[in-house]
Amino acid sequence: MKKITTILISMGFSLLSFSATGPIRQEIQDLLPEELRLLGPDDSREKIEERFSKKISNKEDSSNLYLNYFENKNDVTIGSKDGKVSYLYVELPDSLSSKAASLYQKVLSSLTEKQKNDINEKMKKDTSHEKGRYIHIDLPEEGLKLEFSNTEKKELHSVIFFMKKGK
């Protein structure tokens, strides 16, 4: 009984922290380790620095904390504004990307034709050296920016969660 109560409380906190606004956000959120899921818009930078002290690779920037979270390569960034968490950027390791194998199709099927056309236009206009490597999809209604690898598998490469106050 204690275990079930702990799980339910943990799930409740993670829902509050990210103010989950949609099924795609929730599905991606569920991939993350608990300490990342529990980040919320009311967490102070000082509290975050204390919690992730062993993983911080750079804290010189007053609005970003760079973490070597999964690997030794700045794969997580915690952004702050006015001393509070404003966004979370996560570059997913292969072990988590593979767990979200069907996510690209799910996201694509949830988009309007206009949104799909906008994605195609952005890809055509891209002039960077990474042209064609990734597919970028913005889901402002869910507070997400997604980056999928432009391969046959269309695995989720990275995600940005924008923090919002609970409703």
LINKA-V750136 format. One line per field, one symbol per residue. psi: psi as a letter, one per 20 degrees, with the letter a starting at -180 (. if undefined). A space follows every 50 residues. Layout:
psi->???
This chain:
psi->ggggggggggggghhggilpjrhggggghihqqghhhipriipqgggghg hkhiiphpjhpijqppqnfhrmklippoqqpkjqphrpppoprhhhghik hjhghgggiiqrhggghggggghhipjrijpihqppppmhhjlqpqoqpm ahhlqogrqpppqqqq.
